[in-house]
């Protein structure tokens, strides 16, 4: 009887990671999966794996989908969206010009193919801020710009992270696991609370 009382509850959900090609999506997932940063860039078409996260005395099996961001795969990528619980909408901080793609391309796509799924806005490659080069720094997307965009597009949470240093990688997926638990417990599609920012 004691074993039944102490047994952790099991949850599961699908998390799809989207964003421009080479923005750092695969590195984010590889570091979470293997705790190792890949030194070579390998373009992804579609890949997925399952990893269990222990949060709040619950076991949450995250089925994580990596997708290709290049235009050549625009017709293939939507096949990944079926039964999605949460989307990680990613961008690299390294170029302000790319920020418009979040609204002009990615937000439109996820709302079109999985309008009921919640999403986090995730700024990748935050380690670039440490580079001592004013020309590079002038092109970077600031944290404040990320926060502002997350509010504008009504992202549930906003994170900045670096797969290279490991900063906030685990936190993002722990929060994703918590979201899935709340989603399972809720009678509605999304947990209560609406859009908010979780800057870590």
N, C-alpha and C positions, 0 to 999 in steps of 0.2 A: 504493500500500500504506500509506503514511504517513497518508493521509487516512482510511483505514479504522481505523487504530490510534487516531487522535485524535478520531474521531467520538463525540459524546456519545450515551449510551443514552437511549432514549425510553420514558417511562412515562406512564400516565394513570389517572385515577380520578375518581369522583364524590363531591363534598362537598356535603352538604345543611345549610343553616343554619336552625335552628328556635328558637322562643321566643315569648314573649308579643308581641302587637301593640304597635308603637311602642317596643319595647325598644332599637332601634338596629341591627337586623339589616341593613336595606337600606343604611344609612349606612356600616356596616362594609364591605359589598361594593362600594359605589360608590367609596369612598376607595381600596380595593385596586385596583379596575378603572381608575379615572380619575385617582387622586391628587387628588381634589377633593371637598370636603365639600358635600353638597346642603343648601341653606338651607331648602328647603320639604319638608314631610313628605308623601310620596305613598304611600298604602297599597298593599301588594303582594298579589296573589293568588298567582301563581307566575311566576317569572322565572328565566332561566338564561343563563350565558355561559361561555366558555372562556378561561382565561388560563394561559400557560405560565410556570412558575417554574424557574429554574436553581439546582439544589442539588447539591452534592457531585459536580460534573461530569456531572449528569444533567439532561435536559430533562423536566419533569413537567407534563403538560397537565391542569390542574385544571378539571373541569366543575363549576361552582358554581351551586347552586340556592338561590334566595331563596324563602321561603314566607310565607304569611299566618298570623299567630298568633291572629287573632280567631276566636271560637267559630263564627261564620257559615261558616267555611271548614274546619271540622273534618272534613267528609266529603270534601273535595277534596284536602286536604293529603297524605293517605297515598299518593296517586298519585305523589308526588314521591320516595318512598322506594325505589323499585325499583332494584336494582343499586348501592346506595350503598356507598361505601368507608369514609367517615368522616362523622360528624355533628358540627357545632358547635352545642352546646346552650347557648343564650344567655339572659342575663337582664340587666336594668338594675340598677345598684347603688342607684338613687334611692329605693327603697321596700322596707323589710324585709318588708312584708306579701306582696309578690309572690314571695318566695323559695320559699314552699311550693308554688307551681305547678311548680317544677322536678321535685319528687318526685311530686306528686299528679297532674300532667297529662303533662308532657313525657317524663319518664323512662318512664312506663307506655306512652306512645304509641310511642316509638322501640323499646322492647323488644318491643312487640307486632308492629310492622310490619317492623322490620329488626333482629332480635335478634343477628345476627352482626356488625353494623357496630360499629366502635369509636367513641368520642365524646370530644370535649374539652368541658370546661365553660368558658364564656367570659363574663366579667363586663364589661359595656359601660358607656359613659358615665363612665369613671373621672375625667374632668376635673371632674365635679361636686364632687369632694372639695376643689377649690380655692375653692369659693364660701365667702365669709366670712359665714355665716349659721348660727348654732347650731341653729335650728329645723330647717333643711334637713339639717344634718349628723347630727342625732339620728335621722333616718329612714333614713340610708344603710346599706347592707349593707357590713360591714367586709371587709377582705381576709381576715382570720382566719376569718370566717364562710364565705367562699367556699372557702377551703382545706379547712375542715372538711367542707363539703358535698361537695366533689369526692372526698374520701377515702371518705365515706359511700356515695356512689353509684358509686364505682369508675370515675371518669373517668380516662382515660389521662393527660391533662394539664389544668392549670388556668391560665388567663390572665386578667389584667385589661388592658383596653385602652380607648383613646379614639379614636373615628373623627374627632372634632373636632380633636384635636391630632395625630393620627396615631400616638400611642404604641402600640407593639407590633402594629400592624395587619399590617405585612409579616412580622413574626416568626411570627404565628399561621399564616399561609399557607405560610411556609417549612417550619414544623414539619409542617403537613398534607401537604406534598409529600414530606417525608422519610418520613412514615408510609406513604404510598402506595408509595414505593419499597421499603420494608421489607416491606410487605404482598405486593407482587409477588414478592419474593425468598423469602418464607416459605412453607412447606408448610402452615402452619396459617392460620386465619382472621385472627388478630391477631398482630402482632409480639410477641416475648417481652418480659417486663418487668412486665406487669400494670399496675395503677393506680399513677400517680405524679403529682406536681404539678410543673408548670413555670411558676412565677410569674415574670413578666418585668416 
